[in-house]
Amino acid sequence: MASTIKAYQFTNLSRGLEYVEIPVPVPQNNQILVEIKATGLCHTDCNIISGKDVTFFWKRPITLGHEIASQIVAIGSSVTKFKAGDWVVSIIDTEHPIPFGDVTTSTRLGYNGGFVEYVFLYESKALCILEGVTFAQAAVTTDAIATAYHAVVVNGQNSASSKIAIIGLGGLGLSTAQIASRYGAKAYGTAQAGVYACAKSFKGFPGIRFDVVVDFAGAGSTTAEAAKAAKADGRVVLVGLSQKVATLDTYEFVVLGVTLKGAAGSSIKEVQKCLQMIADKEIDPLLEEIPFDHIREGLDRLARGDVIGRLYANPTKS
């Protein structure tokens, strides 16, 4: 193993995303050193680089990338749950709602993330990958799939009789469509992968009011439209963070009794559930591999909305 590795790091807006050389980390007592086999690209990475979201950081510079699937190469002296050679994912949150202190030991927030070949994980933030699940599938499960699961099943209270509208059919939206369909609901959106009906906007669904509208765009106007599209006592689940402000028609909102719920992340149990669903072939995430040295270009595509499914890269191929 070389003593230094290449990483994509962010320090501040003026410097942007930098491709730099850093030392290979050494795991401490309660940490494991992993070789990353797949790392997913998330729109929140774009928000960090653009300056929209630089709130929750305890380390600068910091390596971006929080969807990580890897193989353990070394363990700290007090680690008991894992051994060298194990396949593991990095868990962003152990509980939900997210305890404030929990994010300080999360990748890309409290310490370096996955846009690099080697990184350390805390033992408490690692979870074994199930047999039959690939590194790429496991990486995106930690956010794109588990966050979708939490949004539609827990926050949205999805059921077999539900009509669910999905705004933003990227990595999370397509996962939501599959999960909702798996539970028997009818998912409406603008793409395939288990969607019951497609349209470019809510005007394409005349006369339909939805039990749940999940907004993965979060563009302000999309949240306002979601509130209008929900039925009486319906629910709007907001996940996307494209804009920090949304203006709602409070009259319709109050009269219809619509509930607006914010959703971020998932629990470790929900990640386990999603890994099991993939292992059992109940869902199959739509993935596209890009070269590790094209991370910048991949994030640019993501910011432009030029991605279907989830992008990922394998740093070991760099």
Backbone hydrogen bonds, N-H to C=O, Kabsch-Sander energy under -0.5 kcal/mol:
donor,donor_aa,acceptor,acceptor_aa,energy
5,I,22,I,-3.0
7,A,20,V,-2.9
8,Y,115,F,-2.1
9,Q,7,A,-0.7
9,Q,18,E,-3.0
10,F,62,I,-2.6
11,T,16,G,-0.7
15,R,12,N,-0.5
16,G,12,N,-1.8
18,E,9,Q,-3.0
18,E,16,G,-0.6
20,V,7,A,-3.0
20,V,18,E,-0.8
22,I,5,I,-3.1
24,V,3,S,-2.4
31,Q,28,Q,-2.0
32,I,121,L,-2.8
33,L,74,A,-2.8
34,V,32,I,-0.5
34,V,119,V,-2.7
35,E,71,Q,-2.9
36,I,34,V,-0.6
36,I,117,E,-3.0
37,K,69,A,-2.4
38,A,69,A,-1.7
39,T,313,A,-2.3
40,G,67,E,-1.6
41,L,311,L,-2.3
42,C,40,G,-0.5
45,D,42,C,-1.4
46,C,42,C,-0.9
47,N,43,H,-2.0
48,I,44,T,-1.8
49,I,45,D,-2.1
50,S,46,C,-2.3
51,G,47,N,-0.7
51,G,48,I,-0.8
52,K,47,N,-1.5
53,D,47,N,-1.7
57,F,55,T,-1.4
58,W,109,L,-2.4
59,K,109,L,-0.5
62,I,10,F,-2.2
64,L,8,Y,-1.8
67,E,40,G,-0.6
68,I,66,H,-0.9
69,A,38,A,-2.4
70,S,88,V,-2.9
71,Q,35,E,-2.1
72,I,86,D,-2.7
73,V,33,L,-3.0
74,A,33,L,-1.5
76,G,31,Q,-2.4
78,S,29,N,-1.6
79,V,29,N,-0.5
79,V,76,G,-1.4
85,G,72,I,-2.7
86,D,83,K,-1.9
88,V,70,S,-2.4
88,V,86,D,-0.5
89,V,127,L,-2.7
90,S,68,I,-1.8
91,I,89,V,-0.5
91,I,125,K,-3.5
102,D,99,P,-1.3
103,V,99,P,-0.7
103,V,100,F,-0.9
104,T,101,G,-1.0
105,T,102,D,-1.4
106,S,103,V,-1.6
108,R,111,Y,-2.0
109,L,106,S,-1.6
110,G,103,V,-0.6
110,G,106,S,-2.2
111,Y,106,S,-1.3
113,G,63,T,-2.1
114,G,65,G,-3.5
115,F,64,L,-2.6
116,V,114,G,-2.1
117,E,6,K,-0.6
119,V,34,V,-1.6
121,L,32,I,-2.6
123,E,30,N,-2.7
125,K,122,Y,-1.9
126,A,123,E,-1.3
127,L,89,V,-1.7
129,I,87,W,-2.1
133,V,130,L,-1.7
134,T,132,G,-0.5
138,A,134,T,-2.6
139,A,135,F,-2.6
140,V,136,A,-1.8
141,T,137,Q,-1.3
142,T,138,A,-1.0
142,T,139,A,-0.8
143,D,140,V,-0.9
145,I,140,V,-1.8
146,A,141,T,-2.0
147,T,143,D,-2.6
148,A,143,D,-0.6
149,Y,145,I,-2.6
150,H,146,A,-2.5
151,A,147,T,-2.4
152,V,148,A,-2.4
153,V,149,Y,-2.6
154,V,149,Y,-0.9
154,V,150,H,-0.7
155,N,150,H,-2.8
156,G,151,A,-1.5
158,N,152,V,-1.7
162,S,159,S,-1.6
164,I,162,S,-0.6
164,I,186,K,-3.1
165,A,212,V,-2.6
166,I,188,Y,-2.6
167,I,165,A,-0.5
167,I,214,V,-2.9
168,G,166,I,-0.6
170,G,168,G,-1.2
171,G,309,G,-0.7
174,L,170,G,-2.5
175,S,171,G,-1.2
176,T,172,L,-2.4
177,A,173,G,-2.1
178,Q,174,L,-1.8
179,I,175,S,-2.5
180,A,176,T,-3.1
181,S,177,A,-2.1
182,R,178,Q,-2.2
183,Y,179,I,-1.4
184,G,181,S,-1.7
185,A,180,A,-2.3
186,K,162,S,-2.6
187,A,185,A,-0.6
188,Y,164,I,-3.8
188,Y,186,K,-0.5
189,G,197,A,-2.6
196,Y,187,A,-3.5
197,A,187,A,-1.0
199,A,189,G,-1.6
204,G,201,S,-1.7
205,F,202,F,-1.9
208,I,205,F,-1.8
209,R,207,G,-0.5
210,F,229,A,-2.2
211,D,163,K,-1.4
212,V,163,K,-1.7
213,V,235,R,-2.3
214,V,165,A,-2.9
215,D,213,V,-0.6
215,D,237,V,-2.9
216,F,167,I,-2.8
216,F,214,V,-0.8
221,S,219,A,-1.8
224,A,220,G,-1.8
225,E,221,S,-2.3
226,A,222,T,-2.1
227,A,223,T,-2.0
228,K,224,A,-1.3
229,A,225,E,-1.6
230,A,226,A,-1.1
231,K,210,F,-2.7
233,D,256,L,-2.8
234,G,231,K,-2.5
235,R,211,D,-2.3
236,V,259,T,-3.3
237,V,213,V,-2.7
238,L,236,V,-0.6
238,L,261,K,-2.8
239,V,215,D,-2.6
239,V,237,V,-0.6
240,G,215,D,-2.3
242,S,217,A,-1.3
243,Q,218,G,-2.5
248,L,246,A,-0.6
250,T,248,L,-1.3
253,F,249,D,-2.3
254,V,250,T,-2.6
255,V,251,Y,-2.8
256,L,252,E,-2.4
257,G,253,F,-0.6
258,V,253,F,-1.6
259,T,234,G,-2.5
261,K,236,V,-3.1
261,K,259,T,-0.5
263,A,238,L,-2.4
268,I,94,T,-1.6
271,V,267,S,-1.8
272,Q,268,I,-2.2
273,K,269,K,-2.2
274,C,270,E,-2.2
275,L,271,V,-2.5
276,Q,272,Q,-2.1
277,M,273,K,-2.0
278,I,274,C,-1.9
279,A,275,L,-2.5
280,D,276,Q,-2.3
281,K,278,I,-1.8
282,E,277,M,-2.9
283,I,277,M,-0.9
287,L,285,P,-0.6
288,E,310,R,-2.2
290,I,312,Y,-2.6
294,H,291,P,-2.0
295,I,292,F,-1.3
298,G,294,H,-2.6
299,L,295,I,-2.5
300,D,296,R,-2.2
301,R,297,E,-2.3
302,L,298,G,-2.2
303,A,299,L,-2.4
304,R,300,D,-1.7
305,G,301,R,-0.7
305,G,302,L,-0.9
306,D,301,R,-2.9
309,G,307,V,-0.5
310,R,286,L,-2.3
312,Y,288,E,-2.0
313,A,39,T,-2.0
316,T,36,I,-0.6
317,K,314,N,-1.9
318,S,315,P,-1.6
